[in-house]
Amino acid sequence: MATRQNSSNGKPKSPRIQVVLPEFICEQLTILATNESRTVSNMAKVLIQEGIKKYFEKEGKVLVSEHNLNTEQIRDELEKQSVRRLKRAPQRIRYYKKFD
């Protein structure tokens, strides 16, 4: 079972698990992480997420919770926005909402 710790300010940290990998897989994971400028643990997290997503798609089951779906939609919309250079420090942050 995953263990959950508390940070110094009392908020709970994300659950932690421990995995034992063969040396060859660990080396491959390290190479992938380096190629994508990620930490090894973050790369493992990404690969696990992709594997779980593919598994549920194959089984035809619903994987994404409503919260995660909303977060992914927001991230996608933000990534689609064009990059504009600032002439000076912004006076306020403006969020653009796409209306259908």
C-alpha positions as CSV (number, residue, x, y, z in Angstrom):
1,M,0.0,0.0,0.0
2,A,1.2,3.5,-0.8
3,T,2.5,5.5,2.2
4,R,1.5,9.1,2.7
5,Q,3.7,11.6,4.6
6,N,3.1,15.1,5.8
7,S,5.2,18.1,4.8
8,S,6.7,20.5,7.3
9,N,3.7,22.8,7.0
10,G,1.3,19.9,7.8
11,K,-0.2,19.4,4.3
12,P,-0.2,15.8,3.1
13,K,2.3,14.9,0.4
14,S,1.5,12.7,-2.6
15,P,1.4,9.0,-1.9
16,R,4.8,7.2,-2.2
17,I,5.5,3.7,-3.5
18,Q,8.7,1.7,-3.7
19,V,9.5,-0.3,-6.8
20,V,12.4,-2.7,-7.4
21,L,13.6,-2.7,-11.0
22,P,16.1,-4.8,-12.9
23,E,19.3,-2.9,-13.6
24,F,18.6,-2.9,-17.4
25,I,15.2,-1.3,-17.0
26,C,16.6,1.3,-14.5
27,E,19.3,2.2,-17.0
28,Q,16.7,2.6,-19.8
29,L,14.5,4.8,-17.5
30,T,17.5,7.0,-16.7
31,I,18.2,7.4,-20.4
32,L,14.6,8.4,-21.1
33,A,14.6,10.8,-18.2
34,T,17.8,12.5,-19.4
35,N,16.4,12.7,-23.0
36,E,13.3,14.5,-21.8
37,S,15.0,16.6,-19.1
38,R,13.1,15.0,-16.3
39,T,14.0,13.3,-13.0
40,V,14.0,9.5,-13.0
41,S,11.1,9.4,-10.6
42,N,9.1,11.9,-12.7
43,M,9.8,9.9,-15.9
44,A,8.6,6.7,-14.1
45,K,5.4,8.6,-13.1
46,V,4.8,9.7,-16.7
47,L,5.3,6.1,-18.0
48,I,3.1,4.6,-15.4
49,Q,0.4,7.2,-16.2
50,E,0.6,6.4,-19.9
51,G,0.5,2.6,-19.3
52,I,-2.5,2.9,-17.0
53,K,-4.3,5.1,-19.6
54,K,-3.6,2.6,-22.4
55,Y,-4.7,-0.3,-20.2
56,F,-8.1,1.3,-19.5
57,E,-8.5,2.4,-23.1
58,K,-7.9,-1.3,-24.2
59,E,-10.4,-2.5,-21.6
60,G,-12.9,0.1,-22.6
61,K,-13.3,1.4,-19.1
62,V,-13.4,5.0,-17.8
63,L,-10.1,6.1,-16.3
64,V,-10.2,9.9,-16.0
65,S,-11.9,11.4,-13.1
66,E,-13.9,14.7,-13.6
67,H,-11.2,16.7,-11.8
68,N,-8.3,15.3,-13.9
69,L,-10.3,15.8,-17.1
70,N,-10.9,19.5,-16.2
71,T,-7.3,20.0,-15.4
72,E,-6.2,18.5,-18.7
73,Q,-8.6,20.7,-20.7
74,I,-7.4,23.8,-18.9
75,R,-3.7,22.9,-19.6
76,D,-4.5,22.1,-23.3
77,E,-6.2,25.5,-23.7
78,L,-3.4,27.4,-22.1
79,E,-0.8,25.6,-24.3
80,K,-2.8,26.5,-27.4
81,Q,-2.6,30.2,-26.6
82,S,0.0,32.2,-28.5
83,V,3.1,33.5,-26.8
84,R,3.3,37.3,-26.5
85,R,6.2,39.3,-25.2
86,L,5.6,41.6,-22.4
87,K,6.5,45.3,-22.8
88,R,6.5,45.9,-19.1
89,A,5.4,44.0,-16.0
90,P,1.8,43.0,-16.2
91,Q,-0.7,45.0,-14.1
92,R,-3.0,42.1,-13.8
93,I,-3.3,38.6,-15.1
94,R,-5.8,38.0,-17.8
95,Y,-7.2,34.6,-18.5
96,Y,-8.9,34.1,-21.8
97,K,-11.9,31.7,-21.9
98,K,-12.9,30.2,-25.2
99,F,-16.6,30.4,-25.9
100,D,-18.1,27.8,-28.1
